[in-house]
Amino acid sequence: MANLDVKIREAELADLETILTFIAQKSEFDGAKTLLAATADQLQQALFSQPPLVRVLLAEIEGTAVGFAMFYATYSSLLTQPCLWLDDLFVQAPMRGMGVGTALLKHLAQIAESTNCGRIEWTVNAKNAPGIAFYEKQGARILENIRVCRMDGDGIGLLAGK
């Protein structure tokens, strides 16, 4: 692994297009490009409303953003503590394996520790063997007995009676 000087910082309004580009790249990596519906206006509202709905960390090398982590606060009734949900972690292909993802996760862990979070959680595609190996190397446990439940807009509307 190269010894890169990775800087992690919170995203600013000027980073909006960079974040949208990373979201598009991640959707392509995940094989979900047809599901991509993010817009600059929606993202700006989510990131910069008060309080923000989500936060983004950017990883930079020599002033150029090469990856991001998008996360938000959750809560565990079992722990009776706040938690963090890592919604997206993405590093551009040429920078993978160079410590960028580790730097993003480490910074996120520092945020979790400083805010008394009981855990950080996220999903990983079961077919993403390199991603799974990376997360396990960082100390994550892959929970095989838990399944993600998802209800999209149509399902929400149907259940809500509309």
N, CA and C of each residue as an Amber inpcrd file, in Angstrom:
protein
   486
   0.8460000  -1.1810000   0.0000000   0.0000000   0.0000000   0.0000000
   0.8880000   1.2400000   0.0000000   0.5600000   2.1770000  -0.8500000
   1.2860000   3.4310000  -0.9180000   1.0550000   4.2340000   0.3520000
   2.0310000   5.0270000   0.7080000   1.9190000   5.8690000   1.8970000
   1.4270000   7.2460000   1.4600000   0.1350000   7.3500000   1.2080000
  -0.4640000   8.5870000   0.7350000  -0.8730000   9.4690000   1.8990000
  -0.8380000  10.7650000   1.6690000  -1.3030000  11.7280000   2.6610000
  -2.7770000  12.0000000   2.3770000  -3.6500000  11.2140000   3.0230000
  -5.0930000  11.3330000   2.8090000  -5.6480000  12.3070000   3.8330000
  -6.3240000  13.3170000   3.3430000  -6.9960000  14.2980000   4.2080000
  -8.4920000  14.0250000   4.1690000  -9.1140000  13.9980000   5.3350000
 -10.5570000  13.8050000   5.4270000 -11.1680000  15.0970000   5.9420000
 -12.2210000  15.5300000   5.2750000 -12.9140000  16.7550000   5.7080000
 -14.3950000  16.6260000   5.4380000 -15.1710000  17.4350000   6.1640000
 -16.6200000  17.5050000   5.9470000 -16.8880000  18.2370000   4.6350000
 -17.8960000  17.7810000   3.9180000 -18.2730000  18.4100000   2.6540000
 -18.8500000  19.7970000   2.8990000 -18.6450000  20.6520000   1.9130000
 -19.1860000  22.0030000   1.9090000 -20.0920000  22.1550000   0.6830000
 -20.8460000  23.2230000   0.6500000 -21.7710000  23.4720000  -0.4490000
 -21.0560000  23.4180000  -1.8030000 -19.8440000  23.9230000  -1.8750000
 -19.0890000  23.9220000  -3.1320000 -18.7590000  22.5110000  -3.6250000
 -18.9210000  21.5030000  -2.7720000 -18.6090000  20.1170000  -3.1270000
 -19.7940000  19.3610000  -3.7210000 -20.9170000  20.0160000  -3.8870000
 -22.1500000  19.3460000  -4.2930000 -21.9860000  18.5220000  -5.5790000
 -21.4090000  19.0940000  -6.6190000 -21.2480000  18.3750000  -7.8900000
 -20.2970000  17.1930000  -7.7390000 -19.2580000  17.3420000  -6.9380000
 -18.3290000  16.2380000  -6.6870000 -19.0520000  15.0850000  -6.0100000
 -19.8810000  15.4040000  -5.0340000 -20.6250000  14.3630000  -4.3120000
 -21.6010000  13.6680000  -5.2660000 -22.2910000  14.4350000  -6.0890000
 -23.2060000  13.8380000  -7.0760000 -22.4530000  12.9110000  -8.0320000
 -21.2670000  13.3120000  -8.4340000 -20.4530000  12.4650000  -9.3060000
 -20.0880000  11.1700000  -8.5960000 -19.6920000  11.2550000  -7.3320000
 -19.3660000  10.0460000  -6.5670000 -20.6000000   9.1510000  -6.4120000
 -21.7580000   9.7380000  -6.1730000 -22.9860000   8.9440000  -6.0400000
 -23.2670000   8.2100000  -7.3540000 -23.1010000   8.8900000  -8.4680000
 -23.3130000   8.2520000  -9.7710000 -22.3020000   7.1250000  -9.9950000
 -21.0400000   7.3540000  -9.6410000 -20.0140000   6.3190000  -9.7970000
 -20.3130000   5.1180000  -8.9050000 -20.7800000   5.3810000  -7.6880000
 -21.1000000   4.2750000  -6.7880000 -22.3140000   3.5030000  -7.3000000
 -23.3070000   4.2130000  -7.8230000 -24.4810000   3.5070000  -8.3460000
 -24.0850000   2.5970000  -9.5090000 -23.1500000   3.0370000 -10.3250000
 -22.6630000   2.2000000 -11.4190000 -21.8960000   1.0000000 -10.8670000
 -21.0320000   1.2220000  -9.8810000 -20.2770000   0.1370000  -9.2480000
 -21.2230000  -0.8980000  -8.6470000 -22.3140000  -0.4320000  -8.0450000
 -23.2850000  -1.3160000  -7.4000000 -24.2360000  -1.9800000  -8.3920000
 -24.1500000  -1.6100000  -9.6750000 -25.0690000  -2.1580000 -10.6730000
 -26.4710000  -1.5920000 -10.5370000 -26.5740000  -0.3780000 -10.0150000
 -27.8830000   0.2210000  -9.7480000 -28.0360000   1.5640000 -10.4580000
 -27.3500000   1.7340000 -11.5710000 -27.3820000   3.0200000 -12.2590000
 -28.7990000   3.4190000 -12.6800000 -29.6440000   2.4480000 -13.0180000
 -31.0110000   2.7740000 -13.4340000 -31.8600000   3.2870000 -12.2710000
 -31.4080000   3.0640000 -11.0370000 -32.1530000   3.5340000  -9.8650000
 -31.7390000   4.9380000  -9.4400000 -30.6870000   5.4690000 -10.0330000
 -30.1570000   6.7700000  -9.6380000 -31.1600000   7.8770000  -9.9500000
 -31.6030000   8.5780000  -8.9060000 -32.5680000   9.6700000  -9.0590000
 -32.1190000  10.9330000  -8.3390000 -30.9120000  10.9330000  -7.7950000
 -30.4170000  12.0670000  -7.0100000 -30.3020000  13.3200000  -7.8700000
 -30.6930000  14.4460000  -7.2870000 -30.5260000  15.7440000  -7.9520000
 -29.7280000  16.6560000  -7.0320000 -29.1420000  17.6810000  -7.6190000
 -28.3680000  18.6460000  -6.8410000 -29.2420000  19.3400000  -5.8010000
 -30.4560000  19.7070000  -6.1780000 -31.3570000  20.3960000  -5.2420000
 -31.7010000  19.5120000  -4.0450000 -32.0330000  18.2430000  -4.3200000
 -32.3700000  17.3220000  -3.2290000 -31.1710000  17.1050000  -2.3090000
 -30.0120000  16.9080000  -2.9160000 -28.8100000  16.6700000  -2.1220000
 -28.4480000  17.9000000  -1.3000000 -28.5610000  19.0690000  -1.8950000
 -28.2680000  20.2980000  -1.1530000 -29.1850000  20.4270000   0.0660000
 -30.4670000  20.1480000  -0.1280000 -31.4130000  20.2250000   0.9870000
 -31.0450000  19.2320000   2.0890000 -30.7010000  18.0090000   1.7080000
 -30.3740000  16.9740000   2.6960000 -29.0940000  17.2870000   3.4590000
 -28.1000000  17.8140000   2.7630000 -26.7950000  18.0640000   3.3920000
 -26.7250000  19.3770000   4.1610000 -27.4620000  20.3770000   3.7020000
 -27.2420000  21.7100000   4.2580000 -28.4740000  22.3390000   4.9030000
 -29.5250000  21.5350000   5.1270000 -30.6480000  22.0290000   5.9230000
 -30.1870000  22.0810000   7.3780000 -30.9840000  22.7030000   8.2250000
 -30.6340000  22.7720000   9.6490000 -31.7050000  22.1040000  10.4780000
 -31.4520000  20.9980000  11.1300000 -30.1810000  20.2680000  11.0690000
 -30.0940000  19.4530000   9.7800000 -28.8740000  19.1320000   9.3480000
 -28.7350000  18.3350000   8.1190000 -29.2880000  16.9250000   8.3170000
 -29.8560000  16.3610000   7.2490000 -30.3600000  14.9900000   7.3040000
 -29.2200000  13.9830000   7.2070000 -28.2040000  14.3220000   6.4270000
 -27.0360000  13.4600000   6.2390000 -25.7850000  14.3230000   6.2510000
 -24.6610000  13.6510000   6.4490000 -23.3650000  14.3270000   6.3920000
 -22.4790000  13.5660000   5.4170000 -21.5200000  14.2700000   4.8400000
 -20.5810000  13.6490000   3.9180000 -19.1630000  14.0110000   4.3210000
 -18.3320000  12.9730000   4.3600000 -16.8920000  13.1520000   4.5100000
 -16.2620000  12.9610000   3.1400000 -15.3400000  13.8170000   2.7950000
 -14.5930000  13.6720000   1.5500000 -13.1530000  13.2950000   1.8740000
 -12.6200000  12.3740000   1.1040000 -11.2110000  11.9940000   1.2010000
 -10.4800000  12.6830000   0.0600000  -9.4190000  13.4050000   0.3990000
  -8.6630000  14.1350000  -0.6090000  -7.1970000  13.7230000  -0.5820000
  -6.6370000  13.6780000  -1.7660000  -5.1970000  13.4800000  -1.9220000
  -4.7010000  14.6420000  -2.7630000  -3.7640000  15.3880000  -2.2070000
  -3.2140000  16.5720000  -2.8790000  -4.3200000  17.5070000  -3.3650000
  -5.3530000  17.6780000  -2.5260000  -6.4260000  18.6170000  -2.8090000
  -7.5010000  18.1120000  -3.7400000  -7.3990000  16.8700000  -4.2020000
  -8.4010000  16.3010000  -5.1080000  -9.2110000  15.2410000  -4.3800000
 -10.5300000  15.3660000  -4.4280000 -11.4060000  14.3840000  -3.7810000
 -11.3400000  13.0710000  -4.5560000 -11.1270000  11.9710000  -3.8150000
 -11.0050000  10.6460000  -4.4340000 -11.9790000   9.6400000  -3.8340000
 -12.7510000  10.0620000  -2.8320000 -13.7080000   9.1670000  -2.2060000
 -14.5950000   9.9200000  -1.2370000 -15.6540000   9.2330000  -0.8160000
 -16.5730000   9.8690000   0.1270000 -17.2520000   8.8370000   1.0110000
 -17.7590000   9.3250000   2.1220000 -18.5990000   8.5380000   3.0240000
 -19.8100000   9.4000000   3.3600000 -21.0040000   8.8470000   3.1460000
 -22.2430000   9.5430000   3.4990000 -22.8710000   8.7950000   4.6730000
 -23.2330000   9.5250000   5.7200000 -23.7380000   8.8800000   6.9270000
 -24.7420000   9.7650000   7.6390000 -25.4810000   9.1380000   8.5580000
 -26.4440000   9.8880000   9.3560000 -26.6600000   9.1850000  10.6890000
 -27.2840000   9.8910000  11.6150000 -27.5160000   9.3720000  12.9630000
 -28.7130000   8.4370000  12.9870000 -28.5800000   7.3750000  13.7740000
 -29.6840000   6.4700000  14.0760000 -29.6700000   6.2590000  15.5900000
 -30.5100000   5.3570000  16.0520000 -30.5830000   5.0920000  17.4840000
 -30.8580000   3.6100000  17.7030000 -30.2400000   3.0390000  18.7260000
 -30.4770000   1.6460000  19.0850000 -31.2260000   1.5810000  20.4040000
 -32.4230000   1.0030000  20.3590000 -33.1740000   0.8110000  21.5990000
 -32.5080000  -0.2510000  22.4710000 -31.8410000  -1.2130000  21.8510000
 -31.1540000  -2.2490000  22.6330000 -29.9720000  -1.6890000  23.4080000
 -29.2410000  -0.7880000  22.7810000 -28.0850000  -0.1670000  23.4430000
 -28.4690000   1.0880000  24.2110000 -29.6250000   1.6410000  23.8970000
 -30.0480000   2.9670000  24.3630000 -28.9290000   3.9870000  24.1440000
 -28.4340000   3.9540000  22.9080000 -27.3720000   4.8760000  22.4930000
 -27.5970000   5.2990000  21.0490000 -27.0650000   6.4620000  20.7160000
 -27.0720000   6.8390000  19.3060000 -26.1240000   5.9240000  18.5300000
 -26.3510000   5.8290000  17.2350000 -25.5170000   5.0400000  16.3350000
 -25.3440000   5.8400000  15.0480000 -24.4800000   5.3610000  14.1830000
 -24.3330000   5.9630000  12.8640000 -24.6460000   4.9210000  11.8090000
 -25.3270000   5.3530000  10.7590000 -25.5710000   4.5060000   9.6060000
 -24.7210000   5.0420000   8.4560000 -23.8350000   4.2120000   7.9630000
 -22.9900000   4.5490000   6.8190000 -23.7690000   4.1770000   5.5630000
 -24.3090000   5.1660000   4.8870000 -25.1500000   4.8930000   3.7260000
 -24.3120000   4.5780000   2.4970000 -23.2380000   5.2940000   2.3020000
 -22.3510000   5.0720000   1.1610000 -20.9060000   5.2350000   1.5760000
 -20.0750000   4.3500000   1.0770000 -18.6220000   4.4950000   1.1600000
 -18.1080000   4.1650000  -0.2250000 -17.4000000   5.1010000  -0.8280000
 -16.9270000   4.8890000  -2.1890000 -15.5600000   5.5280000  -2.3540000
 -14.6690000   4.7640000  -2.9840000 -13.3370000   5.2570000  -3.3440000
 -13.1540000   4.9820000  -4.8230000 -12.6820000   5.9700000  -5.5560000
 -12.4650000   5.7830000  -6.9880000 -11.4680000   4.6590000  -7.2240000
 -11.7040000   3.8950000  -8.2780000 -10.9500000   2.6650000  -8.5480000
  -9.4330000   2.8220000  -8.4700000  -8.8210000   3.8420000  -9.0560000
  -7.3570000   3.9200000  -8.9950000  -6.8030000   4.1170000  -7.5780000
  -7.6480000   4.5520000  -6.6530000  -7.2040000   4.8400000  -5.2870000
  -7.5080000   3.7160000  -4.3050000  -8.1990000   2.6780000  -4.7570000
  -8.5340000   1.5600000  -3.8670000  -7.2780000   0.8060000  -3.4690000
  -7.2670000   0.3490000  -2.2340000  -6.1160000  -0.3850000  -1.7220000
  -4.9730000   0.5100000  -1.2850000  -5.2050000   1.8180000  -1.2170000
  -4.1540000   2.7670000  -0.8580000  -4.4260000   3.4770000   0.4620000
  -5.4000000   2.9910000   1.2210000  -5.6590000   3.5530000   2.5380000
  -6.7470000   4.6040000   2.5900000  -7.3600000   4.9180000   1.4540000
  -8.3900000   5.9630000   1.4270000  -9.6380000   5.5050000   2.1690000
 -10.1150000   4.3150000   1.8660000 -11.2990000   3.7830000   2.5520000
 -11.0570000   3.6310000   4.0400000  -9.8770000   3.1750000   4.3940000
  -9.5230000   3.0450000   5.8100000  -9.5400000   4.4010000   6.4940000
  -9.0130000   5.4240000   5.8250000  -9.0020000   6.7720000   6.4130000
 -10.4230000   7.2880000   6.6130000 -11.3000000   7.0340000   5.6460000
 -12.7010000   7.4610000   5.7950000 -13.3620000   6.7500000   6.9680000
 -13.1900000   5.4280000   7.0620000 -13.8000000   4.6790000   8.1670000
 -13.2140000   5.0920000   9.5130000 -11.9200000   5.3370000   9.5540000
 -11.2850000   5.7630000  10.8080000 -11.8680000   7.1000000  11.2700000
 -12.0360000   8.0290000  10.3430000 -12.6100000   9.3280000  10.7000000
 -14.0520000   9.1640000  11.1870000 -14.7950000   8.2950000  10.5130000
 -16.1670000   8.0300000  10.9380000 -16.1900000   7.4120000  12.3390000
 -15.2570000   6.5080000  12.6160000 -15.1610000   5.9060000  13.9530000
 -14.8380000   6.9700000  15.0010000 -14.0130000   7.9380000  14.6500000
 -13.6970000   9.0230000  15.5820000 -14.9380000   9.8660000  15.8680000
 -15.7420000  10.1200000  14.8410000 -17.0080000  10.8410000  15.0510000
 -17.9200000  10.0280000  15.9590000 -18.0400000   8.7230000  15.6800000
 -18.8920000   7.8520000  16.4960000 -18.4320000   7.8480000  17.9480000
 -17.1400000   7.7450000  18.1570000 -16.6150000   7.7170000  19.5230000
 -16.8580000   9.0450000  20.2430000 -16.6720000  10.1440000  19.5350000
 -16.8260000  11.4620000  20.1710000 -18.2780000  11.8010000  20.4740000
 -19.2320000  11.1140000  19.8450000 -20.6570000  11.3640000  20.0740000
 -21.3290000  10.2060000  20.8070000 -20.5170000   9.3550000  21.4340000
 -21.0020000   8.2420000  22.2560000 -21.8950000   7.2730000  21.4890000
 -21.5530000   7.0200000  20.2350000 -22.3330000   6.0650000  19.4420000
 -21.9840000   4.6410000  19.8510000 -22.9990000   3.8120000  19.9150000
 -22.8020000   2.4230000  20.2940000 -22.3370000   1.5410000  19.1540000
 -22.5950000   1.9760000  17.9210000 -22.1450000   1.2000000  16.7700000
 -22.2790000   2.0140000  15.4870000 -21.5970000   1.5190000  14.4730000
 -21.7240000   2.0060000  13.1040000 -22.2210000   0.8080000  12.3040000
 -23.2300000   1.0320000  11.4800000 -23.7730000  -0.0610000  10.6790000
 -23.8740000   0.3610000   9.2200000 -23.8730000  -0.6390000   8.3250000
 -24.0330000  -0.4050000   6.9070000 -24.3150000  -1.7310000   6.2260000
 -24.5870000  -1.6680000   4.9550000 -24.7870000  -2.8930000   4.1840000
 -23.6400000  -3.0530000   3.1970000 -23.4450000  -4.2900000   2.7750000
 -22.4860000  -4.5890000   1.7200000 -23.1140000  -5.6760000   0.8550000
 -22.9650000  -5.5510000  -0.4410000 -23.4940000  -6.5500000  -1.3570000
 -22.8080000  -7.8910000  -1.0890000 -23.6060000  -8.9360000  -0.9660000
 -23.0670000 -10.2700000  -0.6640000 -22.0840000 -10.7440000  -1.7250000
 -22.1610000 -10.2140000  -2.9330000 -21.2580000 -10.6130000  -4.0170000
 -19.9930000  -9.7580000  -4.0730000 -19.8790000  -8.7640000  -3.1920000
 -18.7240000  -7.8630000  -3.1860000 -17.6450000  -8.4250000  -2.2570000
 -16.9880000  -9.4900000  -2.6930000 -15.9740000 -10.1460000  -1.8610000
 -14.8450000  -9.2080000  -1.4490000 -14.3210000  -8.3560000  -2.3440000
 -13.2710000  -7.4350000  -1.8960000 -13.7660000  -6.4650000  -0.8210000
 -15.0090000  -5.9920000  -0.9800000 -15.5900000  -5.0830000   0.0180000
 -15.7610000  -5.7780000   1.3540000 -16.2590000  -6.9990000   1.3380000
 -16.4410000  -7.7660000   2.5730000 -15.1010000  -7.9820000   3.2600000
 -14.0920000  -8.3770000   2.4870000 -12.7540000  -8.5920000   3.0610000
 -12.2040000  -7.3010000   3.6520000 -12.4110000  -6.1860000   2.9710000
 -11.9550000  -4.8900000   3.4710000 -12.6270000  -4.5550000   4.8000000
 -13.9510000  -4.7040000   4.8560000 -14.6710000  -4.3740000   6.0780000
 -14.2580000  -5.2820000   7.2370000 -14.0870000  -6.5600000   6.9630000
 -13.6480000  -7.4770000   8.0210000 -12.2510000  -7.1180000   8.5110000
 -11.3820000  -6.6980000   7.5960000 -10.0250000  -6.2720000   7.9760000
 -10.0750000  -5.0650000   8.9180000 -11.1010000  -4.2300000   8.7510000
 -11.2540000  -3.0510000   9.6070000 -11.8830000  -3.3930000  10.9600000
 -12.3150000  -4.6430000  11.1350000 -12.8970000  -5.0580000  12.4050000
 -14.4070000  -5.2250000  12.3820000 -15.0240000  -5.0770000  11.2120000
 -16.4820000  -5.2320000  11.1100000 -16.8600000  -6.7100000  11.1190000
 -18.0190000  -6.9840000  11.6820000 -18.6060000  -8.3270000  11.6120000
 -19.6810000  -8.2920000  10.5390000 -19.6870000  -9.2830000   9.6660000
 -20.7200000  -9.3810000   8.6440000 -21.8340000 -10.2440000   9.2310000
 -23.0090000  -9.6630000   9.4150000 -24.1280000 -10.3560000  10.0480000
 -24.9220000 -11.1140000   8.9930000 -24.7950000 -12.4200000   9.0070000
 -25.4500000 -13.2630000   8.0010000 -26.9280000 -13.5020000   8.3110000
 -27.3190000 -13.3510000   9.5650000 -28.6930000 -13.7010000   9.9550000
 -29.6570000 -12.5170000   9.9070000 -29.2160000 -11.3960000   9.3980000
 -30.0810000 -10.2140000   9.3070000 -30.2750000  -9.8780000   7.8400000
 -31.5030000  -9.6010000   7.4510000 -31.8180000  -9.2480000   6.0750000
 -32.3080000  -7.8000000   6.0310000 -31.9240000  -7.1110000   4.9880000
 -32.3770000  -5.7370000   4.7870000 -33.8150000  -5.7770000   4.2910000
 -34.6700000  -4.9770000   4.8930000 -36.0490000  -4.8110000   4.4330000
 -36.1370000  -3.4290000   3.7950000 -36.7570000  -3.3590000   2.6470000
 -36.8500000  -2.0810000   1.9520000 -38.2550000  -1.9010000   1.4160000
 -38.8040000  -0.7220000   1.6460000 -40.0840000  -0.3530000   1.0670000
 -39.8480000   0.9260000   0.2750000 -40.0980000   0.8860000  -1.0290000
 -39.8650000   2.0600000  -1.8610000 -41.1040000   2.9470000  -1.9130000
 -41.0430000   3.9680000  -2.7480000 -42.1320000   4.9490000  -2.8080000
 -43.4890000   4.3580000  -3.0880000 -43.5820000   3.4370000  -4.0520000
 -44.8780000   2.8200000  -4.3640000 -45.3980000   2.0170000  -3.1770000
 -44.5240000   1.2630000  -2.5410000 -44.9220000   0.4770000  -1.3780000
 -45.3580000   1.3440000  -0.2160000 -44.6380000   2.4360000  -0.0250000
 -44.9980000   3.3690000   1.0490000 -46.3840000   3.9390000   0.7880000
 -46.6100000   4.3830000  -0.4500000 -47.9040000   4.9590000  -0.8060000
 -49.0350000   3.9620000  -0.6360000 -48.7870000   2.7310000  -1.0430000
 -49.8050000   1.6830000  -0.9160000 -50.1370000   1.4150000   0.5440000
 -49.1060000   1.2560000   1.3550000 -49.3160000   0.9840000   2.7740000
 -49.9620000   2.1790000   3.4810000 -49.6000000   3.3820000   3.0610000
 -50.1760000   4.5790000   3.6640000 -51.6200000   4.8200000   3.2260000
 -52.0760000   4.0250000   2.2800000 -53.4670000   4.1360000   1.8570000
 -53.6980000   5.1200000   0.7370000 -52.6720000   5.4450000  -0.0050000
 -52.8340000   6.4100000  -1.1220000 -52.7970000   5.7010000  -2.4460000
